[in-house]
Amino acid sequence: MKQRFRLGVDAGGTFTDFVLAERDGPMRLFKSPSTPEDGTRAIADGLAQISTALGMTPEEIVSQCDLCINGTTVALNALIELKGAKVGLLCTAGHEDSLELRLGHKEEGHRYDPEYPPAPQLVPRHLRRPVRGRILADGSEYEPLNEEDILEAIEIFRREAVESVAISFLWSVTNPAHERRARELVERHLPGVFVCCGSEVYPQVREYTRTSTTVVNAYLSPVMGRYVQRIDRFFADLGARNPVRYYQSNGGLALGSIMRERAVNAINSGPASAPQAALYVAEPFSITNVITVDMGGTSFDITLAKDGQTKLNRNYDFLRQRLGVPMIHVETLGAGGGSIARLDEFGMIRVGPHSAGASPGPACYGRGGTQPTVTDANLVLGYLRPEAVLGGAIQIDADKAREALDTHLASPLGIGLERAAFGVHTLVNMNMSNGIRRISIEQGYDPRDFALVCAGGATGMHITGLAEELGIETVLVPKAASCLCALGQVISDVKYNYLASLPMRLDEEEDISPLQNLFAEMEEKGKDLLRGSGFPEETLFVERSVEMRYVGQIHECTVPIPDGPISTDTLRLMIEAFHARHEALYTYSEPQNPVELINLECTVGARIQKPPLPRLESGEEGVKQAHDGFRGMIFDDSGKRVETPVYLGERLRAGNRIIGPAAIEEPTTTIILRPGWQAELDASGTYKLTRWVE
């Protein structure tokens, strides 16, 4: 860190989290209610808290930050709520309906459901305008571009007050000339309207994926552009020395100018930073395989990193929109602290996906909520301190929680209140465990080979139960768990992704110079951009991957490849890695069959200096000082309460060990140790939870 501070701001749906890292001091956590209508208000609120804590003005704090980093749900919320820009689409004549046809695809679980509604269309049919002209797969022009079609579409877009135009023509990845000319015409006749081309947003084969990705980008970029403009101006007015960096869905940082043009890269801006933070806090334990779980008020986010590398998605459906750009794989469930428990038509308890949210919130918040939630169940089970949540920011009412559970679950089922509460807790754990299996087992990974990392304020009450369900032996709970995504932002590198298509068969007789040249071109483009931002040469790095398949297959496997010149030895290693990945995913490989390359990806980045982890003082007396009485807690469906010791995490010292059953209360999270678990506080500020046998 060149300056005294680095500030990470993670703007979530309910709270905006702040992590302030100090070069020679502690890492501080702050929270402020989010203000979706104007994100600068929540940031100003958080800076006011920081100002009070440090005795410095917001201007003094910001001017002494080497980086101010912002993760945001603006793009995600616009897509969820369908509140993006009004978009017009220019596409190859005859392909106006490809977005609705979706290659005949239906989501998992709905393939044979005739009543499942169609995916929402971001571009209405009358604004999808056909353009005659055709490029072939080899890049040659089969039919000249018909500019009259484009001019006619422009007049329709003008009458309809279109705010953004997406352009996606067939085989533009092999020859973008038609798309570029169409863009020139739109920019000339519709000044001020945002324009993007498929050959730039997603320059890889697959016409449907490219068109859908380009449309999503056009739909979100004007919204993201307005947000970035406000945030940039806000920090500039406070005297920021460097431009704000924004968190991308690929796990890296980018300038606001990039995010305004490529808002599709900001969809998972918030949760995408979680695996970076998880790897960071796991480093002192020499752990490189982590599954990060983040339970907030509404959702439960899961990410995975293997051998220190986060898992990226490509060519996938997100909120029923097909996206091709690399995005950290985040499995999101409707399983948060505010998830509502109810009885279904068969008299069975169901939990989620509907949530009480922040308003009215769980019944125990006393804000008008009457439906029982996961938080209400945890309160009845004794996991929460009755008089305070979030360090006393929300006063909770145990009687209202008991009333909601009794009225809607226990009395109708004829069971005890405690059994109903434990049922809710168990069911939400099962839902979350199934989500973890989807991101691990269904992707060829054994969760028992990973450590479970706890993020979010509510996760600590479920974390040991989740680990038991999955057979995971090691759990890490950092003291910064409730702000882990903001922590991930302040330790992440700057990254830019470049994509290209190069269909070719891979064998020793094939000329591989085009592959080498294309990688070199993408890498130099990224390095020039980073050098222009002031990053020295020694901080730059390159990561490569390719999408390969057996000749005749439809879908590809992504395989990382080493940096540097591509030789016959490199080619052999690529093919071997592909066979191994195919085996891991599908349980078989065909080494005797030829392999072909389809797409390639290059990540060019700059490593930033990371703030150090905290170093806590050790002391055996910490356990005694931290003990804060007992509370009756329920750990099984018998409903029997166990008098369980409670410890205040702020008083524990490095090396202190707590034997379960126990509760460890941090200012913004509570860790529940089920019987058979123990926790040891590491000097780095992370609890390591493991099984023990008496």
Secondary structure, DSSP 8 states (H G I E B T S, - for coil): --SSEEEEEEE-SSEEEEEEEETTS-EEEEEEE--TT-HHHHHHHHHHHHHHHHT--HHHHHHTEEEEEEEE-HHHHHHHTT----EEEEEETT-TTHHHHGGG---TT-TT-TTS-----SS-GGGEEEE--EE-TTS-EEE---HHHHHHHHHHHHHTT--EEEEE-TTTTT--HHHHHHHHHHHHHSTT-EEEEHHHH--SS-HHHHHHHHHHHHHHHHHHHHHHHHHHHHHHHTT-SS--EEE-TTSSEEEHHHHHH-GGGGTTTTGGGHHHHHHHHHGGGT---EEEEEE-SS-EEEEEEETTEE-EE-SEEETTEEE-S-EE--EEES-STTEEEEE-TTS-EEEEEEE-TTTT--GGG-SS--S-BHHHHHHHTT-S-TT-BGGGTB---HHHHHHHHIIIIIHHHT--HHHHHHHHHHHHHHHHHHHHHHHTGGGT--GGGSEEEEESSSGGGTHHHHHHHHT--EEEEETTGGGHHHHHHHT--EEEEEEEEEEEEESTTS--HHHHHHHHHHHHHHHHHHHHTT--GGGEEEEEEEEEEETT-SS-EEEEE-SS---HHHHHHHHHHHHHHHHHHHS---TTS-EEEEEEEEEEEE-----------B-TTHHHHHEEEEEEEE-STT--EEEEEEEEGGG--BT-EEESSEEEEETTEEEEE-TTEEEEE-TTSEEEEEE---
